[in-house]
Amino acid sequence: MFARIREDIQTVMKNDPAARSSFEVFLTYSGLHAIWFHVWSHKLWSWGWRTPARLVSQFGRWLTGIEIHPGAQIGRRLFIDHGMGVVIGETAIVGDDCTLYQGVTLGGTGKEKGKRHPTLGNNVMVASGAKVLGSFTIGDNSKIGAGSVVLREVPPNATVVGIPGKVIMQDGKRVDQFDQCNMPDPVMEIVKQMQQQIDDLKSEVEKLQQSQARGEQTDVHSSL
């Protein structure tokens, strides 16, 4: 246990330039405290003590602002930096040496049963506000950009940005945008639908105006 605590503190010292001393990290880093709460809640969960496990998890959430379900599997040397709002779901798996920033969600997309949360490989970084939703794998050494919404599998050594998330770099090389032309973009689809509706409304208004103008001309001729 003490070896694990020492390893976790050293991980923070290595990754956070603001960390001045091990004592300060031990006392004040909520991401570290959340991980330690999860160690205990996960043990209780694995022993079948589900309600006590959830109680420990909820207390850790109340204390740190970070919610890690007791059923989630967390690897070694996880670094949660400025972790307020981080949520990790029940069937999520996080590999070794990963980094999560504030507002990250490793969640599901519905009420499906079984494995419904993502798997993060080793040395994965998920930046602030990113949402990784669904049962798929983020490959080793990949990076998820801030605010991204990732809905499908990401290969190793990739960089993903956008909504929905798209791979823009892989193995140190920029990915050709045409390689992803078949990826759905729900935001763009909604914009196109709204533009079509606006065009249809304009057409209807023009027809009504033309019809009204013809009616007025007919009334004038009738009065003459």
N, C-alpha and C positions, 0 to 999 in steps of 0.2 A: 504494500500500500504506500509506504513512504517513498519507495523508488518511483512509483507512478506519479506521486505528487511532485517529486523533484523533477521528473521528466517534463511534466506539464508546465511547471514554472520556467524551466529552461527553454521550452518552446516559445513561451511569451517573450522572454528576454531576447530570444533570437529574432523574432518577427516584428516586435514593436519597438521602434526607436524611442518612444516616450517612456518606456519602462526603465526606471532608474535603479531599482533594487529588487531583489527577490522578496524581501519582506513586504515592500509596497505591493508587489504583484499578488502575493499571498492574501493580503488583506482587502484589496480594492478592485480586483479584476472580476467583473460579473461573469464574463464568458468562462473563466476558469471555474468559478463556483458552480455554474450551471452544469459543466461537464462532471464535476465531482458529485453533484446531486444525481446526475443520470447514472453514474456508476452504481450507486446504491439502489436507485429505483429499478434499474435493469436487472440487478441481482434478484431483487424481490419478484420481479416479473417472471424471470426464468425459473424461480422456485414455485411458481403458481400462485403467489400471494398478490393477486392483481389489484385489489382495492388498496392495500398498504402501498403498493408501488405507485399507484396514481396519486395517493396522498402526498408521498415524497416528491413526486414530479410537480404537483400543483404548488406545493410550498416553494420549491425551487423556482417555479415560474413567477410566483408572487414576489419572491425576493430579488430575482435577477432580471425579469422581463423577457426571459428566454424560455421557450416551451419546447422541451424534448420529450417525446412520448417514451414511456419506459420500454416499449417493445423495439424501439429503433436500435440499430447496431452501429456503434461508433468506434472507429479505429483509433490508433494511437496518435498522439501529438496533434490533435485537432486544435486549431486556433480560431476562436470566435472573437473578433475584434469589434468593439463598440456594439455589443450584441443585442441591444434592445430591439424587440420585435421579431427575432429569429424564431421560426417554427420548423420543427423536424417531425415528420409523421411517423406513425407506428411501424410501417414496413420499410422505412427508409434505411439505406445502408451507406455509411460514410467510411471511405478508406482511410489509410494512414496519411499524415502530413497534409491534411486539407485545411483550407482557410475559408471561413464564412464571415461576411460583414453584416452590418445592421440591416434589418428588414428582409432578410433572405427567407424564402419559404421553400421547403422540400415537401411538397404536398401531393394530393391526389386530384383526380378530375371528376369524381362522382362517387357513387355508392357501390362500386364494384367490390367483390370479395377477393381475398388472397393478397398477393403482392400488388400494391396500388401506388406505391411511392417510389421515387427514383433511387438509383444506386450511383454513388459517386466513387470513381476509382481513386487511386492514390495521387496525392499532390494536385488536387483540383482546387481552384480558387473560384468562389462565387461572390461577385461584388455586390455592393449595397442595393437593396430593393429588388434583386433578381428573384424570379419565381420559376422553379423547376417543378413541373407538374406532370405526374404520370409514372407508370412503371417502365422505365427504360434506364439505360446506362450512360453516364457521362464518363468518357474515356480518361485514362491516366493523363496527368499533366495538362489538362484542358482548363480554359479560363472562360467564365461567363461574365459578360459585361454588366455594368450597373443598369438596373431597370429592365433587363431583358426578361422575356417570358419564353421559356424553353419547353416545347411540347413534344420533342422527338429526340431520338438517340443522337449523341454527339461522339464523334470518333476521338481517339487519343490525340494529344498534342494539337488541339484545335482551340480557336478563339471564336466565341459566339457573341453576337450583339443583336439588338432589335426586338421588335414585337411583330410576328413571332420570331424567335431566335433563329439566326442564320449563321452558318459558319463563314467567317471572312478570312481566317488564316488557318493553315494546317501544315504542320512540320516546318514552320518558319516561312512558308510561302503563301502569298495571297491567293485565295480561291477565286476562280473565274466566276463572275456573277451569273453567266449563262448556265453554269452547272446547276444552279438552284432555281431556274426559271419555273420549275414545276411545283415549287413549294407554295402552299397556300398562304395568302396574306389577307386575313379576315378584315383588317382595318381598311385596306384598299378596296376590298369587295363591297364593304358598306358604303364607302365614298362613291363608288361607281353606281351602286343602286340609288343613292340619294340624288346623284347627278341625273340619272335616267328619269327619276320621278319629277325632278324640277323641269327637265325638258318636256315631259309629257304635260305637265301643268301649264307651261308656257304655250304649248300647242293648243290646248283646250281654251285658254284665255283668248288667244288670237282668233280661233274659230268663233267664239262667242262675240267678240268685238266685230268681226266681219258680218256675222249674222245680224247683230243689232244695227250695224250701219246700213245693211240692205233693207231691214225693216223700216228704218227711219226714212230712207229714200222712197220706199213704196208708199208710206203715209203721206209724204209731200206730194207725190204724183197724184194720189187719190184725191187730195184736197183741192188740187188744181182742176 
